[in-house]
Amino acid sequence: MKKFITRTSLVTAAILAIAIWIGSLLINFSYGEWSFFIGLGITVGLFFFNSSGGALSKGATLEASEAGWKIQKDNELKSNVGGVFYGAVLFTLISLVLMIVTYF
């Protein structure tokens, strides 16, 4: 399982790097300046959409429980992340380091 996550995360980081590079050629933005922010947005988005127990989940649970007269409470934020999320984190960290080296 650990080998699968490592391989998947490396492939995901490479795919993100290539996709953002191609996007920078098509839309004409600086890859070095924007890769960290795009990676951060993708990482946060993946975490947000793979988690349960957040604000949107609580709102949906509250509406459903009001319809059935049974209030269900779940106070924990649970996230089901995998190799794709870790690949996005890896890409974000590498792009952060490269951005810091470039500007300092």
Biopython code that builds the backbone (N, CA, C, O; Angstrom):
import numpy as np
from Bio.PDB.StructureBuilder import StructureBuilder

atoms = [
    (1, "MET", "N", (0.829, -1.197, 0.000)),
    (1, "MET", "CA", (0.000, 0.000, 0.000)),
    (1, "MET", "C", (0.866, 1.251, 0.000)),
    (1, "MET", "O", (0.583, 2.203, -0.727)),
    (2, "LYS", "N", (1.928, 1.254, 0.819)),
    (2, "LYS", "CA", (2.793, 2.412, 0.915)),
    (2, "LYS", "C", (3.516, 2.658, -0.407)),
    (2, "LYS", "O", (3.721, 3.805, -0.807)),
    (3, "LYS", "N", (3.900, 1.573, -1.083)),
    (3, "LYS", "CA", (4.570, 1.689, -2.373)),
    (3, "LYS", "C", (3.626, 2.289, -3.417)),
    (3, "LYS", "O", (4.044, 3.084, -4.258)),
    (4, "PHE", "N", (2.360, 1.904, -3.356)),
    (4, "PHE", "CA", (1.359, 2.434, -4.278)),
    (4, "PHE", "C", (1.158, 3.922, -4.059)),
    (4, "PHE", "O", (1.077, 4.682, -5.024)),
    (5, "ILE", "N", (1.077, 4.348, -2.816)),
    (5, "ILE", "CA", (0.876, 5.767, -2.513)),
    (5, "ILE", "C", (2.091, 6.573, -2.956)),
    (5, "ILE", "O", (1.941, 7.671, -3.492)),
    (6, "THR", "N", (3.289, 6.045, -2.740)),
    (6, "THR", "CA", (4.499, 6.750, -3.149)),
    (6, "THR", "C", (4.550, 6.897, -4.661)),
    (6, "THR", "O", (4.831, 7.981, -5.172)),
    (7, "ARG", "N", (4.281, 5.817, -5.376)),
    (7, "ARG", "CA", (4.304, 5.857, -6.834)),
    (7, "ARG", "C", (3.207, 6.791, -7.360)),
    (7, "ARG", "O", (3.448, 7.581, -8.272)),
    (8, "THR", "N", (2.026, 6.699, -6.794)),
    (8, "THR", "CA", (0.914, 7.545, -7.226)),
    (8, "THR", "C", (1.201, 9.015, -6.957)),
    (8, "THR", "O", (0.880, 9.874, -7.779)),
    (9, "SER", "N", (1.802, 9.307, -5.813)),
    (9, "SER", "CA", (2.079, 10.707, -5.487)),
    (9, "SER", "C", (3.157, 11.284, -6.397)),
    (9, "SER", "O", (3.073, 12.451, -6.781)),
    (10, "LEU", "N", (4.155, 10.501, -6.745)),
    (10, "LEU", "CA", (5.184, 10.991, -7.663)),
    (10, "LEU", "C", (4.621, 11.228, -9.059)),
    (10, "LEU", "O", (4.948, 12.224, -9.703)),
    (11, "VAL", "N", (3.779, 10.319, -9.523)),
    (11, "VAL", "CA", (3.152, 10.480, -10.833)),
    (11, "VAL", "C", (2.220, 11.691, -10.824)),
    (11, "VAL", "O", (2.190, 12.454, -11.790)),
    (12, "THR", "N", (1.474, 11.872, -9.760)),
    (12, "THR", "CA", (0.570, 13.020, -9.653)),
    (12, "THR", "C", (1.342, 14.334, -9.658)),
    (12, "THR", "O", (0.945, 15.286, -10.330)),
    (13, "ALA", "N", (2.440, 14.390, -8.914)),
    (13, "ALA", "CA", (3.253, 15.611, -8.888)),
    (13, "ALA", "C", (3.807, 15.915, -10.276)),
    (13, "ALA", "O", (3.836, 17.074, -10.689)),
    (14, "ALA", "N", (4.244, 14.892, -10.994)),
    (14, "ALA", "CA", (4.766, 15.093, -12.348)),
    (14, "ALA", "C", (3.664, 15.553, -13.304)),
    (14, "ALA", "O", (3.888, 16.440, -14.127)),
    (15, "ILE", "N", (2.492, 14.960, -13.200)),
    (15, "ILE", "CA", (1.372, 15.349, -14.060)),
    (15, "ILE", "C", (0.947, 16.786, -13.774)),
    (15, "ILE", "O", (0.656, 17.545, -14.698)),
    (16, "LEU", "N", (0.911, 17.162, -12.494)),
    (16, "LEU", "CA", (0.572, 18.554, -12.154)),
    (16, "LEU", "C", (1.600, 19.522, -12.718)),
    (16, "LEU", "O", (1.237, 20.566, -13.259)),
    (17, "ALA", "N", (2.879, 19.186, -12.598)),
    (17, "ALA", "CA", (3.931, 20.065, -13.107)),
    (17, "ALA", "C", (3.805, 20.240, -14.616)),
    (17, "ALA", "O", (3.917, 21.355, -15.125)),
    (18, "ILE", "N", (3.574, 19.146, -15.327)),
    (18, "ILE", "CA", (3.447, 19.226, -16.787)),
    (18, "ILE", "C", (2.183, 19.979, -17.187)),
    (18, "ILE", "O", (2.212, 20.798, -18.105)),
    (19, "ALA", "N", (1.079, 19.704, -16.504)),
    (19, "ALA", "CA", (-0.184, 20.369, -16.833)),
    (19, "ALA", "C", (-0.106, 21.877, -16.590)),
    (19, "ALA", "O", (-0.594, 22.663, -17.401)),
    (20, "ILE", "N", (0.503, 22.277, -15.486)),
    (20, "ILE", "CA", (0.620, 23.708, -15.193)),
    (20, "ILE", "C", (1.603, 24.365, -16.156)),
    (20, "ILE", "O", (1.406, 25.515, -16.546)),
    (21, "TRP", "N", (2.659, 23.651, -16.545)),
    (21, "TRP", "CA", (3.603, 24.189, -17.516)),
    (21, "TRP", "C", (2.925, 24.406, -18.874)),
    (21, "TRP", "O", (3.121, 25.443, -19.507)),
    (22, "ILE", "N", (2.130, 23.430, -19.318)),
    (22, "ILE", "CA", (1.397, 23.575, -20.578)),
    (22, "ILE", "C", (0.390, 24.722, -20.469)),
    (22, "ILE", "O", (0.223, 25.495, -21.413)),
    (23, "GLY", "N", (-0.275, 24.831, -19.329)),
    (23, "GLY", "CA", (-1.204, 25.944, -19.116)),
    (23, "GLY", "C", (-0.500, 27.288, -19.142)),
    (23, "GLY", "O", (-1.058, 28.273, -19.626)),
    (24, "SER", "N", (0.730, 27.338, -18.621)),
    (24, "SER", "CA", (1.473, 28.601, -18.647)),
    (24, "SER", "C", (1.875, 28.983, -20.064)),
    (24, "SER", "O", (2.012, 30.166, -20.373)),
    (25, "LEU", "N", (2.062, 27.996, -20.920)),
    (25, "LEU", "CA", (2.371, 28.301, -22.319)),
    (25, "LEU", "C", (1.127, 28.772, -23.074)),
    (25, "LEU", "O", (1.207, 29.668, -23.914)),
    (26, "LEU", "N", (-0.012, 28.167, -22.771)),
    (26, "LEU", "CA", (-1.245, 28.511, -23.473)),
    (26, "LEU", "C", (-1.831, 29.844, -23.020)),
    (26, "LEU", "O", (-2.284, 30.634, -23.849)),
    (27, "ILE", "N", (-1.827, 30.100, -21.727)),
    (27, "ILE", "CA", (-2.465, 31.299, -21.183)),
    (27, "ILE", "C", (-1.465, 32.438, -20.999)),
    (27, "ILE", "O", (-1.865, 33.583, -20.790)),
    (28, "ASN", "N", (-0.175, 32.137, -21.074)),
    (28, "ASN", "CA", (0.885, 33.119, -20.995)),
    (28, "ASN", "C", (0.993, 33.745, -19.595)),
    (28, "ASN", "O", (0.831, 34.954, -19.426)),
    (29, "PHE", "N", (1.269, 32.897, -18.602)),
    (29, "PHE", "CA", (1.610, 33.380, -17.270)),
    (29, "PHE", "C", (2.929, 32.743, -16.856)),
    (29, "PHE", "O", (3.348, 31.742, -17.437)),
    (30, "SER", "N", (3.570, 33.312, -15.872)),
    (30, "SER", "CA", (4.873, 32.830, -15.435)),
    (30, "SER", "C", (4.715, 31.562, -14.591)),
    (30, "SER", "O", (4.062, 31.574, -13.547)),
    (31, "TYR", "N", (5.313, 30.492, -15.050)),
    (31, "TYR", "CA", (5.227, 29.214, -14.343)),
    (31, "TYR", "C", (5.847, 29.321, -12.952)),
    (31, "TYR", "O", (5.276, 28.825, -11.981)),
    (32, "GLY", "N", (6.996, 29.957, -12.850)),
    (32, "GLY", "CA", (7.699, 30.066, -11.572)),
    (32, "GLY", "C", (6.947, 30.866, -10.537)),
    (32, "GLY", "O", (7.037, 30.579, -9.343)),
    (33, "GLU", "N", (6.205, 31.864, -10.975)),
    (33, "GLU", "CA", (5.497, 32.720, -10.025)),
    (33, "GLU", "C", (4.170, 32.122, -9.572)),
    (33, "GLU", "O", (3.762, 32.332, -8.430)),
    (34, "TRP", "N", (3.492, 31.382, -10.442)),
    (34, "TRP", "CA", (2.150, 30.927, -10.144)),
    (34, "TRP", "C", (2.035, 29.454, -9.773)),
    (34, "TRP", "O", (0.979, 29.028, -9.307)),
    (35, "SER", "N", (3.084, 28.667, -9.965)),
    (35, "SER", "CA", (2.967, 27.226, -9.721)),
    (35, "SER", "C", (2.671, 26.915, -8.250)),
    (35, "SER", "O", (1.904, 25.998, -7.957)),
    (36, "PHE", "N", (3.268, 27.667, -7.330)),
    (36, "PHE", "CA", (2.995, 27.423, -5.911)),
    (36, "PHE", "C", (1.536, 27.707, -5.571)),
    (36, "PHE", "O", (0.896, 26.923, -4.870)),
    (37, "PHE", "N", (1.015, 28.814, -6.059)),
    (37, "PHE", "CA", (-0.360, 29.193, -5.722)),
    (37, "PHE", "C", (-1.378, 28.249, -6.361)),
    (37, "PHE", "O", (-2.402, 27.935, -5.755)),
    (38, "ILE", "N", (-1.099, 27.803, -7.571)),
    (38, "ILE", "CA", (-1.984, 26.830, -8.208)),
    (38, "ILE", "C", (-1.929, 25.503, -7.469)),
    (38, "ILE", "O", (-2.962, 24.875, -7.238)),
    (39, "GLY", "N", (-0.725, 25.072, -7.095)),
    (39, "GLY", "CA", (-0.581, 23.833, -6.321)),
    (39, "GLY", "C", (-1.263, 23.920, -4.965)),
    (39, "GLY", "O", (-1.873, 22.952, -4.511)),
    (40, "LEU", "N", (-1.163, 25.073, -4.317)),
    (40, "LEU", "CA", (-1.830, 25.266, -3.033)),
    (40, "LEU", "C", (-3.341, 25.196, -3.184)),
    (40, "LEU", "O", (-4.027, 24.587, -2.364)),
    (41, "GLY", "N", (-3.857, 25.822, -4.238)),
    (41, "GLY", "CA", (-5.301, 25.760, -4.488)),
    (41, "GLY", "C", (-5.776, 24.345, -4.771)),
    (41, "GLY", "O", (-6.833, 23.939, -4.289)),
    (42, "ILE", "N", (-5.011, 23.593, -5.545)),
    (42, "ILE", "CA", (-5.374, 22.202, -5.837)),
    (42, "ILE", "C", (-5.320, 21.360, -4.576)),
    (42, "ILE", "O", (-6.192, 20.521, -4.352)),
    (43, "THR", "N", (-4.303, 21.575, -3.750)),
    (43, "THR", "CA", (-4.172, 20.812, -2.498)),
    (43, "THR", "C", (-5.331, 21.096, -1.552)),
    (43, "THR", "O", (-5.917, 20.169, -0.992)),
    (44, "VAL", "N", (-5.660, 22.354, -1.373)),
    (44, "VAL", "CA", (-6.776, 22.718, -0.490)),
    (44, "VAL", "C", (-8.093, 22.183, -1.049)),
    (44, "VAL", "O", (-8.938, 21.691, -0.301)),
    (45, "GLY", "N", (-8.260, 22.282, -2.358)),
    (45, "GLY", "CA", (-9.480, 21.761, -2.985)),
    (45, "GLY", "C", (-9.616, 20.258, -2.818)),
    (45, "GLY", "O", (-10.703, 19.764, -2.518)),
    (46, "LEU", "N", (-8.521, 19.523, -3.008)),
    (46, "LEU", "CA", (-8.572, 18.072, -2.812)),
    (46, "LEU", "C", (-8.890, 17.719, -1.367)),
    (46, "LEU", "O", (-9.674, 16.806, -1.108)),
    (47, "PHE", "N", (-8.284, 18.439, -0.421)),
    (47, "PHE", "CA", (-8.569, 18.162, 0.989)),
    (47, "PHE", "C", (-10.018, 18.484, 1.325)),
    (47, "PHE", "O", (-10.682, 17.734, 2.040)),
    (48, "PHE", "N", (-10.502, 19.608, 0.801)),
    (48, "PHE", "CA", (-11.869, 20.037, 1.099)),
    (48, "PHE", "C", (-12.891, 19.048, 0.551)),
    (48, "PHE", "O", (-13.858, 18.714, 1.235)),
    (49, "PHE", "N", (-12.684, 18.576, -0.681)),
    (49, "PHE", "CA", (-13.668, 17.688, -1.287)),
    (49, "PHE", "C", (-13.519, 16.239, -0.858)),
    (49, "PHE", "O", (-14.405, 15.430, -1.135)),
    (50, "ASN", "N", (-12.417, 15.880, -0.185)),
    (50, "ASN", "CA", (-12.250, 14.525, 0.321)),
    (50, "ASN", "C", (-12.488, 14.426, 1.817)),
    (50, "ASN", "O", (-12.229, 13.380, 2.411)),
    (51, "SER", "N", (-12.969, 15.476, 2.431)),
    (51, "SER", "CA", (-13.194, 15.458, 3.877)),
    (51, "SER", "C", (-14.684, 15.405, 4.183)),
    (51, "SER", "O", (-15.527, 15.737, 3.350)),
    (52, "SER", "N", (-14.971, 14.985, 5.382)),
    (52, "SER", "CA", (-16.350, 14.984, 5.860)),
    (52, "SER", "C", (-16.371, 15.606, 7.247)),
    (52, "SER", "O", (-15.400, 15.497, 7.997)),
    (53, "GLY", "N", (-17.455, 16.246, 7.583)),
    (53, "GLY", "CA", (-17.578, 16.855, 8.900)),
    (53, "GLY", "C", (-17.279, 18.334, 8.911)),
    (53, "GLY", "O", (-17.205, 18.933, 9.984)),
    (54, "GLY", "N", (-17.103, 18.946, 7.753)),
    (54, "GLY", "CA", (-16.843, 20.378, 7.675)),
    (54, "GLY", "C", (-18.131, 21.179, 7.755)),
    (54, "GLY", "O", (-19.184, 20.655, 8.117)),
    (55, "ALA", "N", (-18.032, 22.444, 7.416)),
    (55, "ALA", "CA", (-19.182, 23.344, 7.528)),
    (55, "ALA", "C", (-20.301, 22.952, 6.567)),
    (55, "ALA", "O", (-21.470, 22.971, 6.952)),
    (56, "LEU", "N", (-19.971, 22.598, 5.333)),
    (56, "LEU", "CA", (-21.008, 22.209, 4.379)),
    (56, "LEU", "C", (-21.676, 20.904, 4.785)),
    (56, "LEU", "O", (-22.887, 20.752, 4.631)),
    (57, "SER", "N", (-20.890, 19.959, 5.303)),
    (57, "SER", "CA", (-21.464, 18.692, 5.745)),
    (57, "SER", "C", (-22.386, 18.890, 6.941)),
    (57, "SER", "O", (-23.436, 18.255, 7.038)),
    (58, "LYS", "N", (-21.986, 19.781, 7.853)),
    (58, "LYS", "CA", (-22.835, 20.046, 9.021)),
    (58, "LYS", "C", (-24.148, 20.688, 8.604)),
    (58, "LYS", "O", (-25.202, 20.373, 9.157)),
    (59, "GLY", "N", (-24.086, 21.596, 7.622)),
    (59, "GLY", "CA", (-25.313, 22.235, 7.143)),
    (59, "GLY", "C", (-26.246, 21.242, 6.482)),
    (59, "GLY", "O", (-27.457, 21.289, 6.697)),
    (60, "ALA", "N", (-25.689, 20.335, 5.673)),
    (60, "ALA", "CA", (-26.513, 19.328, 5.003)),
    (60, "ALA", "C", (-27.083, 18.336, 6.004)),
    (60, "ALA", "O", (-28.231, 17.910, 5.873)),
    (61, "THR", "N", (-26.294, 17.969, 6.998)),
    (61, "THR", "CA", (-26.773, 17.044, 8.022)),
    (61, "THR", "C", (-27.872, 17.685, 8.855)),
    (61, "THR", "O", (-28.844, 17.022, 9.215)),
    (62, "LEU", "N", (-27.726, 18.968, 9.163)),
    (62, "LEU", "CA", (-28.733, 19.666, 9.947)),
    (62, "LEU", "C", (-30.054, 19.739, 9.191)),
    (62, "LEU", "O", (-31.112, 19.513, 9.778)),
    (63, "GLU", "N", (-30.008, 20.049, 7.911)),
    (63, "GLU", "CA", (-31.232, 20.113, 7.116)),
    (63, "GLU", "C", (-31.902, 18.749, 7.016)),
    (63, "GLU", "O", (-33.126, 18.647, 7.095)),
    (64, "ALA", "N", (-31.102, 17.704, 6.842)),
    (64, "ALA", "CA", (-31.666, 16.360, 6.745)),
    (64, "ALA", "C", (-32.229, 15.900, 8.085)),
    (64, "ALA", "O", (-33.261, 15.230, 8.122)),
    (65, "SER", "N", (-31.570, 16.248, 9.175)),
    (65, "SER", "CA", (-32.055, 15.820, 10.479)),
    (65, "SER", "C", (-33.298, 16.599, 10.909)),
    (65, "SER", "O", (-34.136, 16.072, 11.642)),
    (66, "GLU", "N", (-33.423, 17.849, 10.459)),
    (66, "GLU", "CA", (-34.626, 18.607, 10.782)),
    (66, "GLU", "C", (-35.836, 18.025, 10.072)),
    (66, "GLU", "O", (-36.953, 18.090, 10.585)),
    (67, "ALA", "N", (-35.617, 17.460, 8.900)),
    (67, "ALA", "CA", (-36.732, 16.857, 8.171)),
    (67, "ALA", "C", (-37.199, 15.578, 8.860)),
    (67, "ALA", "O", (-38.381, 15.237, 8.811)),
    (68, "GLY", "N", (-36.272, 14.873, 9.500)),
    (68, "GLY", "CA", (-36.635, 13.619, 10.166)),
    (68, "GLY", "C", (-36.770, 13.733, 11.671)),
    (68, "GLY", "O", (-36.988, 12.723, 12.340)),
    (69, "TRP", "N", (-36.649, 14.917, 12.219)),
    (69, "TRP", "CA", (-36.768, 15.188, 13.644)),
    (69, "TRP", "C", (-35.713, 14.481, 14.476)),
    (69, "TRP", "O", (-35.938, 14.210, 15.656)),
    (70, "LYS", "N", (-34.593, 14.186, 13.896)),
    (70, "LYS", "CA", (-33.522, 13.554, 14.658)),
    (70, "LYS", "C", (-32.247, 14.320, 14.355)),
    (70, "LYS", "O", (-31.810, 14.381, 13.205)),
    (71, "ILE", "N", (-31.657, 14.897, 15.376)),
    (71, "ILE", "CA", (-30.452, 15.688, 15.181)),
    (71, "ILE", "C", (-29.238, 14.787, 15.368)),
    (71, "ILE", "O", (-29.072, 14.128, 16.394)),
    (72, "GLN", "N", (-28.401, 14.783, 14.344)),
    (72, "GLN", "CA", (-27.205, 13.955, 14.361)),
    (72, "GLN", "C", (-26.003, 14.879, 14.452)),
    (72, "GLN", "O", (-25.865, 15.805, 13.653)),
    (73, "LYS", "N", (-25.128, 14.630, 15.429)),
    (73, "LYS", "CA", (-23.962, 15.488, 15.615)),
    (73, "LYS", "C", (-22.691, 14.693, 15.355)),
    (73, "LYS", "O", (-22.514, 13.578, 15.847)),
    (74, "ASP", "N", (-21.811, 15.303, 14.562)),
    (74, "ASP", "CA", (-20.506, 14.732, 14.277)),
    (74, "ASP", "C", (-19.512, 15.878, 14.326)),
    (74, "ASP", "O", (-19.483, 16.721, 13.428)),
    (75, "ASN", "N", (-18.703, 15.911, 15.366)),
    (75, "ASN", "CA", (-17.831, 17.050, 15.591)),
    (75, "ASN", "C", (-16.436, 16.890, 14.999)),
    (75, "ASN", "O", (-15.642, 17.829, 15.055)),
    (76, "GLU", "N", (-16.114, 15.728, 14.434)),
    (76, "GLU", "CA", (-14.776, 15.512, 13.919)),
    (76, "GLU", "C", (-14.698, 15.801, 12.430)),
    (76, "GLU", "O", (-15.636, 15.535, 11.678)),
    (77, "LEU", "N", (-13.558, 16.353, 12.017)),
    (77, "LEU", "CA", (-13.279, 16.551, 10.600)),
    (77, "LEU", "C", (-12.464, 15.363, 10.133)),
    (77, "LEU", "O", (-11.313, 15.192, 10.537)),
    (78, "LYS", "N", (-13.058, 14.544, 9.284)),
    (78, "LYS", "CA", (-12.390, 13.352, 8.786)),
    (78, "LYS", "C", (-12.043, 13.558, 7.326)),
    (78, "LYS", "O", (-12.836, 14.099, 6.555)),
    (79, "SER", "N", (-10.856, 13.123, 6.958)),
    (79, "SER", "CA", (-10.429, 13.270, 5.578)),
    (79, "SER", "C", (-9.937, 11.937, 5.053)),
    (79, "SER", "O", (-9.178, 11.233, 5.719)),
    (80, "ASN", "N", (-10.375, 11.601, 3.860)),
    (80, "ASN", "CA", (-9.978, 10.364, 3.211)),
    (80, "ASN", "C", (-9.044, 10.728, 2.067)),
    (80, "ASN", "O", (-9.466, 10.781, 0.912)),
    (81, "VAL", "N", (-7.779, 10.979, 2.382)),
    (81, "VAL", "CA", (-6.816, 11.393, 1.368)),
    (81, "VAL", "C", (-6.001, 10.189, 0.919)),
    (81, "VAL", "O", (-5.898, 9.188, 1.628)),
    (82, "GLY", "N", (-5.431, 10.306, -0.260)),
    (82, "GLY", "CA", (-4.639, 9.221, -0.804)),
    (82, "GLY", "C", (-3.421, 9.747, -1.527)),
    (82, "GLY", "O", (-2.907, 10.822, -1.217)),
    (83, "GLY", "N", (-2.969, 8.973, -2.496)),
    (83, "GLY", "CA", (-1.763, 9.305, -3.219)),
    (83, "GLY", "C", (-1.867, 10.576, -4.033)),
    (83, "GLY", "O", (-0.878, 11.292, -4.186)),
    (84, "VAL", "N", (-3.045, 10.871, -4.558)),
    (84, "VAL", "CA", (-3.227, 12.091, -5.355)),
    (84, "VAL", "C", (-3.060, 13.325, -4.478)),
    (84, "VAL", "O", (-2.430, 14.299, -4.889)),
    (85, "PHE", "N", (-3.620, 13.289, -3.278)),
    (85, "PHE", "CA", (-3.473, 14.416, -2.359)),
    (85, "PHE", "C", (-2.010, 14.604, -1.963)),
    (85, "PHE", "O", (-1.507, 15.727, -1.945)),
    (86, "TYR", "N", (-1.328, 13.500, -1.645)),
    (86, "TYR", "CA", (0.082, 13.600, -1.271)),
    (86, "TYR", "C", (0.938, 14.072, -2.446)),
    (86, "TYR", "O", (1.941, 14.756, -2.242)),
    (87, "GLY", "N", (0.556, 13.717, -3.663)),
    (87, "GLY", "CA", (1.256, 14.227, -4.841)),
    (87, "GLY", "C", (1.076, 15.719, -5.001)),
    (87, "GLY", "O", (2.017, 16.427, -5.358)),
    (88, "ALA", "N", (-0.136, 16.205, -4.737)),
    (88, "ALA", "CA", (-0.387, 17.647, -4.803)),
    (88, "ALA", "C", (0.401, 18.382, -3.720)),
    (88, "ALA", "O", (0.915, 19.474, -3.959)),
    (89, "VAL", "N", (0.496, 17.789, -2.540)),
    (89, "VAL", "CA", (1.289, 18.389, -1.460)),
    (89, "VAL", "C", (2.764, 18.408, -1.848)),
    (89, "VAL", "O", (3.453, 19.403, -1.624)),
    (90, "LEU", "N", (3.250, 17.315, -2.427)),
    (90, "LEU", "CA", (4.643, 17.241, -2.867)),
    (90, "LEU", "C", (4.945, 18.306, -3.914)),
    (90, "LEU", "O", (5.964, 18.992, -3.827)),
    (91, "PHE", "N", (4.063, 18.446, -4.902)),
    (91, "PHE", "CA", (4.249, 19.474, -5.923)),
    (91, "PHE", "C", (4.250, 20.863, -5.305)),
    (91, "PHE", "O", (5.063, 21.708, -5.680)),
    (92, "THR", "N", (3.348, 21.106, -4.363)),
    (92, "THR", "CA", (3.261, 22.419, -3.725)),
    (92, "THR", "C", (4.529, 22.734, -2.938)),
    (92, "THR", "O", (5.024, 23.859, -2.987)),
    (93, "LEU", "N", (5.053, 21.757, -2.218)),
    (93, "LEU", "CA", (6.278, 21.986, -1.441)),
    (93, "LEU", "C", (7.480, 22.226, -2.346)),
    (93, "LEU", "O", (8.298, 23.105, -2.072)),
    (94, "ILE", "N", (7.593, 21.452, -3.423)),
    (94, "ILE", "CA", (8.710, 21.645, -4.348)),
    (94, "ILE", "C", (8.617, 23.015, -5.016)),
    (94, "ILE", "O", (9.626, 23.706, -5.160)),
    (95, "SER", "N", (7.419, 23.406, -5.423)),
    (95, "SER", "CA", (7.275, 24.717, -6.059)),
    (95, "SER", "C", (7.514, 25.852, -5.064)),
    (95, "SER", "O", (7.990, 26.917, -5.456)),
    (96, "LEU", "N", (7.192, 25.645, -3.783)),
    (96, "LEU", "CA", (7.486, 26.651, -2.762)),
    (96, "LEU", "C", (8.992, 26.819, -2.603)),
    (96, "LEU", "O", (9.497, 27.941, -2.552)),
    (97, "VAL", "N", (9.703, 25.706, -2.523)),
    (97, "VAL", "CA", (11.161, 25.771, -2.381)),
    (97, "VAL", "C", (11.784, 26.456, -3.593)),
    (97, "VAL", "O", (12.668, 27.298, -3.438)),
    (98, "LEU", "N", (11.336, 26.108, -4.792)),
    (98, "LEU", "CA", (11.873, 26.731, -6.000)),
    (98, "LEU", "C", (11.549, 28.220, -6.064)),
    (98, "LEU", "O", (12.364, 29.009, -6.540)),
    (99, "MET", "N", (10.374, 28.607, -5.592)),
    (99, "MET", "CA", (10.013, 30.024, -5.570)),
    (99, "MET", "C", (10.877, 30.798, -4.575)),
    (99, "MET", "O", (11.296, 31.921, -4.857)),
    (100, "ILE", "N", (11.140, 30.206, -3.424)),
    (100, "ILE", "CA", (11.993, 30.850, -2.418)),
    (100, "ILE", "C", (13.410, 30.991, -2.936)),
    (100, "ILE", "O", (14.034, 32.038, -2.761)),
    (101, "VAL", "N", (13.927, 29.946, -3.574)),
    (101, "VAL", "CA", (15.287, 30.003, -4.122)),
    (101, "VAL", "C", (15.365, 31.047, -5.240)),
    (101, "VAL", "O", (16.371, 31.746, -5.363)),
    (102, "THR", "N", (14.329, 31.155, -6.040)),
    (102, "THR", "CA", (14.336, 32.096, -7.148)),
    (102, "THR", "C", (14.327, 33.542, -6.667)),
    (102, "THR", "O", (15.027, 34.382, -7.235)),
    (103, "TYR", "N", (13.557, 33.844, -5.644)),
    (103, "TYR", "CA", (13.389, 35.239, -5.229)),
    (103, "TYR", "C", (14.343, 35.657, -4.092)),
    (103, "TYR", "O", (14.451, 36.848, -3.801)),
    (104, "PHE", "N", (15.025, 34.718, -3.455)),
    (104, "PHE", "CA", (15.931, 35.103, -2.376)),
    (104, "PHE", "C", (17.260, 34.545, -2.657)),
    (104, "PHE", "O", (18.190, 34.742, -1.876)),
]
sb = StructureBuilder()
sb.init_structure("model")
sb.init_model(0)
sb.init_chain("A")
sb.init_seg("    ")
for serial, (resi, resn, name, xyz) in enumerate(atoms, 1):
    if name == "N":
        sb.init_residue(resn, " ", resi, " ")
    sb.init_atom(name, np.array(xyz, "f"), 0.0, 1.0, " ", f" {name:<3s}", serial, name[0])
structure = sb.get_structure()
